[in-house]
Amino acid sequence: VSGNLGYELPDEASFSDNDGLAALVAHLIGAQVLVLLSDVDGLYDRPPDEPEAKILDWVTPNDRKHFLFGQKSTSGRGGMQAKVAAAFRALELANTIQCVALANGARQGVVLDLLQGKPIGTIFTSDQMKSTHIQQNTELDLLAQLKRTRIAARNLEALNSTQRTNILKSIATSLEQNQNNILKANEEDIQQNTEIDITLKQRLKLSSAKITTLAQGALALAQAVDPIHQVVEKRELASGLILERRSCALGVIFIIFEARPEALIQIATLAIKAGCGLILKGGKEAHFSNTILHQTLIQAITPILGSKDAQDLFVLLHNRQAVATLLAHPDANEYIDLVVPRGSNQLVKYIQQATKIPVLGHADGICHIFLDIDADIMHKVQPIIIDAKTDYPAACNACETILIHKDHSIQNIIHFILQPLKDAGVQLFPGPYFLKQYNQ
């Protein structure tokens, strides 16, 4: 019975399209799973024909604000909006329904694939069910990915120097060609993080000049000496018995870095040169920038390494739960050789305590410049200090402290160092000994 005009039905029994009918039938027969088929691959966060559209893997009632509806389906009556409404209604009507799956009906074997748990389409479910499923499956998925990344890293190391050099050149070209898309994605990050500190915003911001610098950096690495497959030491232990020590790749490195998108390219190009695979987790503020840069890397690597290895060589994580799962997994150290946390001392200590994988840690950073008595402050020192503080003050390695040999002339220091810094807009905080000497 349709819920069209002329019928008097209780709300729970009415429907106006086939999707609504499917939800009602699922409720009446006590189904556990409802499958809705469409002419697209799932529910997108915006109209599918828009270039930045992404499929939503999981949707709960609280996620409705994260997607926009476009035109109606080319077939059927209600379009995507009707399917979403039917999915939520099915969850509301029936306590037995654990999830509603929305997928492309043109895909061969789609129903069987869904029931076997293959990651296709969009799954509508409750917040509790979503959390339980992700917790149970994330660990297995990540471990499988680590195995694939290990294989891809070995295949990269097996390439000769010329092939890895060509990958770096290809990355430089891809960065230049995709510059507009990269800047567009970065602008979306900026727009979504308007409340962050100005220093963090400066690190987050990309520009044409930064992208050009990244491309130039990749080309410079391409020209550098190959760090692997080099004979470091060689000796003859006995007649016909030669012992060699050769440089080799580290393997797979897990790097956690701040919301500074260019860091992803810098890390990745170094890894290409060194023959390493990467697990990457960037700051959440740079989500869109990191995603497009990661895609740019895959595009550049694929022609030489192949599509499968290109996808697995550099893995980009998007949530902290995945990081925690990897660090705590008892078998992770079989596939990850080193963890490099870039950040605060607190972050480093947390990582060291949370995993048995070797961690390249550090203490609190010190960004000091020391002016020895023999330093030429009038000619050579001044441009170095001005550049170290003012060229990119938002960077974590910008100069913070100037230590001055006690025998330097206070007047020369003021005239050649401090006054130019002040003129450049730098705020100065003199120490007690300097103030004492100045007052005398």
N, C-alpha and C positions, 0 to 999 in steps of 0.2 A: 504494500500500500504506500503510495507516494504522499509526501506531505505538501503537495501542491494545494492551491486555493480550492476550497470546496470540501475538504476532508477535516474532520474534527478528531485529532489524535493527541495523546499526551506528548509533551516535549520529547521525552526519552524515546518515543517510537516514531518520530517524524524524520524525514530526510528529503532532500531536494535533488540529489544526484547519486550516481553509482557509488561514489566514494563514501557518502553518508550511509548508503544502504549496506556497504561492506562493513562499516563500523558497527551498525546495528546488528547485522547477522553475527559478527564476531562476538558481540555481547551476548546474544541469545543462545549461542551454542557453547559458550564458555571457552572460547579459543585462547591459547596462550600467546600466539603470534599472529599478527595481521600483516599481510604483504600487499602494498599498494604499488601498482606499476604506472610509470609515466613515460613520456617520450624524451626525458632528459635523465642524466645519471644520478640525480638526487636533488636535495634541497640546497640551493646556493644562498650565500649571504646577501646577494643582490641579483638582479636579472642576469641569466647565464651568458648573454651576449656581450656584457661589459667586460673589458680586458682584465680587471682585477678580481673578477668573480671567483669564489672558492666554494667547493662543496663542504657542507657542514656534516661531519661524520656522526656526531651525536647531538640530539636536540632534546631538551627538557622543557616543561611549561615555562620555566623561568628564562628561557633563551629567546623568547619571541621577539624581543627588541633587536636581535642581532641580524635580522634578515629583512630584505625588502622584496615585494612581489612585482613582477614585470607583467608582460602580456599573458593572456590565457594560452593554454595548450593549443597546439594545432589540431588536436583531436579531442573529443570528449567535451563535456559541458562546463565543468567548474574551474578547470585550470588548476595551477599549483596551490592557489589559495584554498580551494575546496579540499584538496588532498591533505593539506596541513590541518585544516579545521577538522576533517574526519579523523586524522591521526590523534589529535588531542582529545577529541570526543570519545574515541575508543578507549583511551587510557582512563578517562573520567568515568565512563559507563561500567566498565568491566574490571573487577578485581583480579580476574584470572589472567588478563592480558599483561604480559611482561614487557612487550615492546611492539612497535609498529615499524616495519621496514618499508622504505620508499626507494625504488630502484628503477632502472631503465628496462622496460618490457621488451625492447628490441635486442637485449643482450642474450645470447644463447646460454641456456642453462641457468638463468638468473635466479629462479626460485631455489633450485638445489644449492647453488653457491651461497645464497643467503642463509639457508638452513644449516649449512656446514660451517657457518661462522666466518666466511671470507669477507674481508674488509671492502665491501662495495656499498654504494648508495648511502642513505641517511637513516639512522636508527632513532626513533622517537621513544623515549622511556622516562621513568621517574628519575629524580636526582639521585636517589639511593641506589637504584639499579645501575645507573651509569657509573657511579663511583665504585661499586662492587666489581663490575665487569672490567673496568680499566685497571683496578688494582690487581686483579687476578691475571690479566693478560699482558700488562706492560712488561713485567719481568721477563716472560718468555719471549716476547717480541724483541726486546732490547738485546737479549742474549743472542738471538738469531741474527740480529743486525750486526752485532760485534763480530760474529764469525765471518760474515760477508765482508765487513770492513777489513778484517785481518787478511783475507784472501786478496782483496783489491790492493791493499798496501804492498803485499808481496809482488803482485803483478806490476805495480808501479816501479818498485825497486829493480825488478828484472829488466826494465826498459834501459836502453843505452842512454848515454848523456845527451846525444843529439835529439832523441825523442822527447826527453823531459824538457830540454831547451825549447823545442817546438811547442810544447804545452804552455810554457810560460809566455812565449810570443803570442800564442792564440788567446791567452787570458788578457794580455794587454790590448789586443785588437777587440775582443768582446767587450771590454770595459768602455772603450771609446764608442763602439757601435751602439751599446745599450745605455749610453749616458742619460738620455732623456727619460727612459723608464726608471732608471736608478734614482734620478733626482725627484721624479714624481712620487715614487714610493717613500723616499726620505721625507718629502714634504708632508705626506700623510702621517708619518711618525711625529713630525714636529707639531702638526695640528692636534694630534691626540695626546700630546704631553705638554700642554701649555703651562701647567703648574710647576714644572720641574725647575730646579735652580738654574740660573743663567749660565753657570760654568758647565753643568751637565748638558744644557741645550747647545752650547758651543761645540762640545764634543760630539753630540748627536748629529749636528748639521753637516751635510755634505755639500760640496760645490763642484762646479766644473773643474776648478783648479785642483781640488783634492783628487778627483777621479783621474785627471791627467797625471798627477804625481804618482798615483797607484800604478797606472799603466807604465810609467817610466821606471818605477821600482821593479816591476816584473821583468822589464827588458834588461835592467841592470843585473838582476839575478841570473837571467839567461846567459849573460856574458861572463859570470863569475866561474871560478874553478869548481869542478864537480867535487862535492865533499864525500861522495861514496865511491866504493870500488877502487879506492886508492891504496897502494902498498905503503903502509906506514913504516914497517920494519921488515927486514929480510936477512936471514942468516943461514949459513950452512952448518948444520949440527954434526953431520958426518958425510962421508962421500956419498953423494946422490940423495942425501936427506936434507931438504930445504924447508925451513920454517918461515912462514910469512905472516905478518899481522896486517889485515886489511880493514879499512873503514867500511862500515855498513850502516844501514838505516836503523833508527831506534825502533820502528814498528808502528804501533798505533798510539797516538797521543790524545788525551782528553784535555781540552783547554776551555776554561771558563773565563770569559772576558767581559769587560764593561760595555755599556751602551755607546760604543764608538765604532760605527759600521766599517770604517776603513781598516780596523784591526782584523776583521775577518779575511780580507784580501791579503793583507800583509802576512798573516799566519799561514794562509793556504799556499801562497807562492813559496814561502820558505819550506813548507812541507813537501811541495812538488820537487823543489831542488834537492831536498834531503831524502826523498823517496819514502815519505811517511803517510799513513792514513790519519784521519782526524775525526774525533767526536767533538763537536763545537756547541757551546751554550753561551749565547750573547745576552746582554742586558735586555729585559723585556721591552724597554722603551724603543729599541731599534728593531722591532719585530719585522715590519714591512721592508726596511732597508736590508736587513740580513737575509730575508727570504729572496729578494730579487738578486742580491749579490751571489747567493748560493746557487741560484738558477743560472746565473752568468758563468760561474765556475764550471758547472756540469756541462753547459753548452760548449765551453772551450775545451774540456777534457775529452768529451765523447769521441771525436774523430780519431784520436790516437789510442786511447785506452779502451774504447768500446762502451756501449751504452750501459751495460750492467755494472761494470767496475766503476764507471764515472758516477753512477748513482750511489754506489756504496762507499766510495773512497772518502768522501767528506760528508759526515752525517750531522745535520743541524737539529739540535733539540730545542723545544719551545716551552718547556715547563720545568719547574723545580723538582717535581715529583720524579721525573725521569732521571735527573741528576742524582737525587737521593737513592733511587733504586740501583743505579749503576755503581755508585760508591760503596753501597752496602752489600752488593751481591757477592757471595763467597767465591764464585768462579770468574769474576770480572778481571782479576789479575792475569788470567790465562790469555786474555784478548786485548787488554789495555796495558801498555808498558810504562806509561808515565802520565801523571796528572799535573797540569800546570794551571794553578789558580791565579789569575791576574786580578788583584784587588787589595782590599784592606788586610791588615795583619789578622784581624778577627776571622775573615773568610779563610785565610790560609790555615789557621789553627783548626777551624771547623773541619776542613777537608782532610787534614792530617789525622784527625781523631775519628773520622767517619769511614775510613777505608784502609785496606791493607795494600792497596796499589801504591807503588813509590810516588811520592809527591815532591815536585820541585818547588819548595816553599821559599819564603823570604821574610825578613823582619821588616820593621818600619822603614820606609824609603827615606833616604837622606839626599836632598838636592842642594848641596852646598858648593860654593866656589871659594877656593882659598887663594888669596893674593900673597904670594911669597915676597920677600924683600927684594928679590931680583926681577920681579914682574914689571914689565914695561907698561905702566898704567896710562901713560899719556898717548900711546899709539896702538898697542896690540890688545891690551886688556879691556879697554872701554867697549869696543864693538862686540866682543865676546859676551860680556855681562849684559849689555843692552839686549842683544839677540836672545840670550838664554832666558831672560825674563819676559820680554815683550813680544817675541815672534808668535808664540802660541801659549799664552798664560793659562789657558784652561787645561793644558796637558798636565799629566801627573808628574812629568819630569821637568817642569819649568823651575827655574832657580828660585829657591826659597830663602837662602841665607848666604851672606857674603862674610867670610872669615878673613880678617886683615892682619898681616904681620904687624906686631906692635911698633916696629921701628919705622913704618911708613909715615910720611908727613900727613897730618890730619887735613891740612889745607889742600894738599894735592888730591887726597881721597874725595873731599867734598867737591872740588872743582871738576875733576875728571870722571868721577864715578857717580857720586850721589846726586849732584845737580842734574846731570843728563837723565838719570833714572826718574827723578822728580818731574822733569820736563816731559817725560814720556807718560806721565800719569801714574807712576808707581808710588804706592804709599810706603813710607820708610819707618822702621821701628828700631832705632839704635839701641845697642846693648849698654849696660851700666859702665863698662870700662871705656867705651867710646865716648859716652857723655862726659865722663870724668875728664878725659884728655881734652875734649872739645872745650869744656868750661875753663880749663886751665889756660 
